[in-house]
Amino acid sequence: MFCCFKLDKILQNLDNFIEMLKLIGEYHGPLINYLNKVWSSTRNRLTFLSHKSQNSLLKIMENQDQSSIVKELKDSGLFAIIIDTTTDIANIQQFTFVVRYIYEGKSYEGLLCLEAATDATIKGMFDTFRCITDNYQIN
């Protein structure tokens, strides 16, 4: 039963990833052309759609998103930070670091990072806060 559930979860995640690629492809011609070419071929093919490729692409998108949030945050000059911890499904405390800022006259809110919290005390949260602000060079 566990193996079947895990396989179903993997296939569901693969489907979610493919559906996300289709959605992005609607706005990105070269991507949809590539996907159509891959899906039309019945031979063995190199698709770059494996879990390792998926993780690499997701990491790239995460870095791009974080970079744009940090750039806008620094350009805005004024911002608010919301920090909290919550327990995930694996019973691990996760430290969330959310920022709110005004950029070019519009209000934005973004999740800058999510990290495992080793210490959920006020001091532990402050230490994690300092590490994150140092890492992203946020003053």
VOGU-3710 file (C-alpha; in Angstrom, 3 decimals, decimal comma):
1> mfccfkldki> 0,000/0,000/0,000  2,793/2,449/0,899  4,636/1,834/-2,377  1,464/2,381/-4,410  0,731/5,606/-2,544  4,262/6,837/-3,074  4,152/5,969/-6,791  0,793/7,740/-7,141  2,281/10,797/-5,406  5,303/10,772/-7,729
11> lqnldnfiem> 3,077/10,494/-10,804  0,835/13,266/-9,484  3,859/15,517/-8,955  5,100/14,697/-12,469  1,672/15,592/-13,850  1,688/18,845/-11,859  5,103/19,718/-13,254  4,069/18,927/-16,835  0,864/20,943/-16,419  2,923/23,861/-15,075
21> lkligeyhgp> 5,208/23,606/-18,127  2,164/23,621/-20,435  0,856/26,746/-18,714  4,211/28,526/-18,974  4,469/27,321/-22,590  1,302/29,234/-23,463  3,317/32,418/-22,887  6,698/31,127/-24,050  6,789/29,949/-27,669  10,149/28,129/-27,604
31> linylnkvws> 9,072/26,055/-24,581  5,792/24,880/-26,119  7,588/24,119/-29,414  10,082/21,973/-27,500  7,334/20,170/-25,575  5,343/19,500/-28,760  8,476/18,089/-30,404  9,190/15,842/-27,397  5,601/14,573/-27,137  5,260/13,904/-30,875
41> strnrltfls> 8,291/11,573/-30,954  7,804/7,893/-30,086  11,502/7,014/-30,071  13,724/7,036/-27,008  14,504/10,633/-26,359  16,286/12,940/-23,998  13,615/15,267/-22,564  15,175/16,903/-19,487  11,889/16,199/-17,683  13,306/13,839/-15,031
51> hksqnsllki> 12,983/14,573/-11,321  16,560/15,874/-11,256  15,837/18,253/-14,117  12,585/19,276/-12,441  14,401/20,041/-9,192  17,050/22,034/-11,071  14,415/24,067/-12,916  12,476/24,695/-9,714  15,675/25,823/-7,970  16,409/28,226/-10,852
61> menqdqssiv> 12,878/29,651/-10,629  13,218/29,962/-6,848  16,504/31,860/-7,209  15,020/34,167/-9,858  11,986/34,880/-7,686  14,131/35,553/-4,614  16,458/37,798/-6,613  13,597/39,917/-7,935  12,020/40,189/-4,459  15,355/41,255/-2,922
71> kelkdsglfa> 16,015/43,789/-5,706  12,547/45,339/-5,381  12,821/45,248/-1,581  16,133/47,116/-1,632  14,842/49,629/-4,200  11,724/50,310/-2,140  13,672/51,522/0,879  10,833/50,795/3,310  9,562/47,346/4,082  8,048/45,176/6,778
81> iiidtttdia> 9,127/41,663/7,697  6,828/38,949/8,970  8,504/35,955/10,591  6,901/32,899/12,097  7,430/29,206/12,567  5,058/26,414/11,718  5,296/22,632/11,786  5,139/20,870/8,430  3,721/17,432/7,654  7,059/15,796/8,557
91> niqqftfvvr> 6,829/17,421/12,014  9,739/19,774/11,272  9,525/23,382/12,434  9,738/25,649/9,392  10,826/29,277/9,712  8,985/31,555/7,264  10,380/34,920/6,244  7,783/37,054/4,448  8,367/40,641/3,319  5,912/43,425/2,499
101> yiyegksyeg> 7,026/46,468/0,574  5,901/49,233/-1,770  7,528/49,157/-5,209  6,673/51,666/-7,934  3,516/52,676/-6,072  2,165/49,142/-5,632  2,071/47,001/-2,504  3,757/43,576/-2,670  4,129/40,650/-0,310  6,465/37,750/-0,943
111> llcleaatda> 7,884/34,685/0,743  11,604/35,298/0,704  12,616/32,004/2,264  11,489/28,981/4,191  14,050/27,228/6,374  14,064/24,475/8,968  13,982/26,181/12,365  16,504/24,664/14,734  15,354/26,875/17,616  11,778/28,264/17,838
121> tikgmfdtfr> 12,557/30,551/20,772  12,669/34,324/20,294  16,476/34,230/20,354  16,546/31,355/17,869  14,172/33,181/15,544  16,264/36,348/15,833  19,454/34,421/15,023  17,778/32,883/11,966  16,498/36,343/11,013  20,039/37,737/11,188
131> citdnyqin> 21,412/34,880/9,084  18,764/35,469/6,405  19,272/39,241/6,315  23,039/38,728/6,129  22,635/36,134/3,358  20,462/38,449/1,226  22,374/41,583/2,310  19,200/43,250/3,588  19,854/46,152/5,948
//
